[in-house]
Amino acid sequence: MDVDQSLITEADNFISKLDDCRIDSRILFKDRLVTLSENTGKEVGELTISIDSSTYSGKECYLVQANSNGIVDTIPVGTNITAYVTPKLESLEHTQHEYVNIPGNPLTKRSVLSQTDDGYQLVLTTTEGGTETVTTEEFTKDEMARFISEGANLVLQRLSIILGVHSRMSFNVFSTDNALANVSYSPIESHSVLLQNVTLETIGIERCVDNKDENPTTWKIYFLSDGHMYTRAQVGSPVYMKIKDIPENFMKDEDADWMILRCLSHFLDRKEELKEDHVNYMKRHPELKAILGDFLQFLLMRKPSDVIEFAADFFSSYSATAEMKPSFAHSNFVNQSAIRSE
């Protein structure tokens, strides 16, 4: 499919503005979204995305970790991603593991993309019904120009929100059959949302991957102004993802105070529950006070230098399985210096 040259130019301009030696600390945080059924609204899984600073072969980079799991049409499915991405969105290494646990015929795919002297190598391992297939492909540097891996895509999205870049852009990506294809990013209409009694403004991005001989795969993703993902939905999918909790920096002072009071109330309630439980236990076991009283009295009389060994000797006398030895062996060594100091 032909790509509008202006979209390529915008992509190049975006990359050129990024500092090759600087990690943007504003995008180093974790997102947690719940996966919901489009039909029932019930929670069927979750998505977590974390971006941290790291190094790879001596290079400063982003460490991207994403995990998605859930139930689709009663079938457990999931995707795990670990990627090392430079500040210029170059993928140094990218590992992706996908699974579909079909009863009697589970399917897993594991792809590892790594740099070579001449470009990149992609190793794909597919296991279906107990049969494993491994394929290896090589790509030149020219072929991988403007390539955005799935991990780099998560960095790009946060950066575009933080930097306020809302123009259409075009990059390269792997399609569903692991062939290089075009991926476009376009701004979409934003809207206000109400989350936990707080009204927030969102920023929308549409991501569209051109698949050869197939319909494009399209996602509509909305972000909060600080880069936190609010919702993500693949067009045609029976599920969508939504943020779990409002980020702390969007809380009003009264909301933060309310959260503190709520936690304090829970702590006090729990404290009283534990106190009552402990008192009831001691009432049911009056021997506990007698044993502890004997121990403390004996301890203060002897004043041993090693309290731990002394306690081990003392309480071992109550055990029917403890090794037979002279009773209170360590208690026979009185701490004379402690007595004299009195």
N, C-alpha and C positions, 0 to 999 in steps of 0.2 A: 504493500500500500504506500502510495506517495505521501511524503510528509511535507507540510508547509515549512519552507525554509525559515520563515520568521520565528516559528516555534523552536527550531534548532538554535537560532541566534539568541533567543531569550534564555535557553538552557545554558549556552556557553557564557552568556553575560552573568547568569546566576552563579555559576561555578567560579568565574573569574573574580567575583567579589569576596569569595571565601578565603580566609587566611590559611595558607598551607601549614603554618606552624602553630596555629592556635585552636585549642578546643573551646567551643562556646559553652561555658558553664551553665548558661541559662536553660539548656536542653537536657541537663543531667538530672533526670528524675525518673520515677516509676509511675506508670499508668496501670490502673486495674479497672477492667470493664467486665460486666456480666453479660453472658450470651442469653438472649431471650427468644422465645418462639414467636414468630410473626403472627401465628394463628391464635395461640392461647395466652401469650404474654408471660408464660412460666419461664423460670430460670432453668436453662439446660446446659450451662457451661460457663467458662470465663476466659478472658484474654488478659495477659499481663505483658507489659512492654517496659523494659528498663534500659536506659542508656547511661553508661558510665565512662569515665576517662580511663585509658589503659595504654599499654605499649605493645607493639608487635614487631619483633626483629629490630628492636631499637627505635622504632618510629612511634611518635605520639599518635594516638588514634582513639576513636570511640569504640567501646565494647557494647554491642547491641545484643540483648537477649530477649526473645519473645516466645511466649508459650500460649497456645490456644488449644482448648480441649472442650468437648461437649458431646451431646447426643443429637444426631440428626436422623429422623425417621427410625428411631430405636437403635441406631448403629453408633457406637462410640467412634469418634474421629478426633484427630488432633494434629497440630503442627508445632514443631520446636525449631527455633532459629538461634544460632550463635554466629555473630559476624564481627570482624575487625575492620573498621572503616576509617579512612583518613579524613582530615578536616575538609579535603576537596572531594569527598564522597567516593573515593577510590576504594574498592573492596580488596583488602589484603588477603583475607580468607573468609569463606562463608560456608557454613554447614547448615543444612536444612533436613529435618526428619519429619516425614508425614506418615500417618497410619490411618487405616480404616479397618476396624475390627469386625469384619463380616463373619458371622458364625460359620465355622467349617472352612472358610477361605479368607483368612486375614491378609491384608495387603499393606506393605510398608515400602516407603521409598526414602532413600538417604542420598543426598547429593552433597559433594564436597567440592567447592570451587577454590582453587588456590593459584597464586601467581607463579609463573615460570620465567625463565630468562627471555623467552620469546613472546610471552603473552599470558595466557591462562590455561589451566587444565581443569576439566570437569569430570569427576568420577561419580557415576550414578549407580547405586545398588538397589535393585528392586527384588523384593521377596513376596511371592504370592503362592499361597497354599503350600508352603514349605520349599518351593523352588526359588533359588536365588540366581539373579542375572546381574552381571557387572559390565558396564560399558564405560569407555573413556573417550573423551573428545578434547581436541586442542583448538584454541582460538588465538588468533594473532592480536597484537596490540591495536592494530588499525580496526579490526573487527569489534574490539571491545571499547572503542572510543565512545564516550558518553554513556557507558554501561552503568546501570543502577540496579544493584542486587536488592533482594527483599529487605535485607538489613539496612542498606544504604537508603532505601526508600523511606524507612521510618525516621532516619536522621534528616533527610531532605524535607519531609513534611513539617517536622518541628521547626527547622530552620526557616522555612518559608513563612511560617506564622510569626515567629519571633522577629524576623527581619522585615516583615511587612511586604513580602513579594507575592503579588496576587495576579501575575500575568500568566498567560498560557505558555507552557514549555513542553519540549519533547526530548526524550532520552531513549536509550535502548535497554531491553530487559529480556529475560528468558520467558517464552510463552509456555503454555501448558505442555507442549511436547519438547521443551528444552531447546528450542530454536530461538535465535535472536529475533526480536520483534520490537516494534515501536510501542512506547508507553507515553501517554500524554497526561499532563496535569492542567486542569482548568479551574478557575474560580467559579463557584456556584453561589446562588443567593443565600445570604446569611439570615439568621432570625434570632429572636430572643427566646430564652428557655427559662423555666422556673424549676430550680433544683433546691430542695430542702428549704423552701420559703425565700430563696434568694434568686433574683432575676439576673441572668447572665446573657451576654452577647456572644454569639458563635461566629466562626469563620469557616466557610465551606470550601472543600476541594473535591473535585471529581477526578478519579484516576482511572484511565482506560487503557487496557492492554489489547493490542491487535493480535488475534490468534489466526494463524494461517488456516484457511478453509473452514473456519468456525466463527461464530459470533464473538464480538469483543467481550472481554471480561471487564466489568465496570464496577467501581466502588464509589459510594458517596460518603464522605468523611467530614465530620464537623469537629472543630477545635475551639477551645476557650482561648482567650487572648494571650495567655502565658504559654501556649503550646500543648497543654493537656488535651488529650483526645476526649471528646464528649460522646460522639456516636460514630459507629462505622457499620455500613450495610453494603453487601454485595447485591447488585441488581439481580432479581430472580431467585435469591436464596430464601429459604423458609425461616432463617434466623437473622437477628441483627444484634449489635453490641452497644452497650450504653455504660457510661461512667458509673462507678459504684457510689462514691462519696464526693462531695464538693471539696476541692482543694482548699487548704487552710487560708491561703492568701486572698481568697474571695469571700471569706466570712466577715460579716460585720462585727463590730465590737460586741454588740448585744448577743449575737449568735455565739461568739467565742465564750462570752461569760456564761451563756446558757449551757454550753457543752461542759465547761468546768464544773458548774453547779451540779449538772447531771452525773458526772463522774464522781464527784465528792459524795453525792447522795447514795450512789451505788456502793461506794467504798464503806460508808457508814452503815448502810443496811447489811452489807456482807460482814462487817466487823462484828455487829451485834449477833448475827447468825452464828459465826464462829465461836464467839464468846459463850453463847448459850449451849452450843454443842460441846464445848470443852468442859463446861460446868457439869452438864449432864453425865458426861463420861466419867468424870472424877467421882460423882455421886454413886455411879454404878460400880466403881472400883475403889472403895475406901482404902484398900491395901496400898494404893499408889502413894498416898501421903505418908504412910508408915515407912515404906521402903525408902522414899526420898529423904525423910527425916533421919533415918538411921544412917544413910549414906553421908549426908552433910555433917552429922554429928561426928561420925568416925573420921571423916576427912579433916575437920577442924582440929580434932584431937591429935591426929598423926602429922598433919601438915606435910605431906609428901612433896618431893621436888618434881615428880612426874605424875601429874594428876590423871593423865590419860591411862597410864599403866595401872595406877591405883584403882581407877574406876573399873578397868577391865577385870582386875582380880576380884573386886568386890561383887560385881554383878555376875561373874562366872559361877559363883557359888549357888546361884539360883537355877543354873542350867543342869538338866539331867544328862546332857550329852557332852558337856565340857570335859576336857582332859583332866584326870585326877592329878592334883598336885597340892602341896601345902597350902592351906587356906590363907588368903590375903598375903601372899608372898611379898608383894611390894609394900604392903602396909607395915611390914616389920622394920623397914628402913625409915626411921623417924628423921625428919628434916630438923636436925638440931639447931642449925643456923637460924631457921625461921622461928623456932621456939625462943632462942636467946634474944632475937630482935624485939621480942615482946617486952 
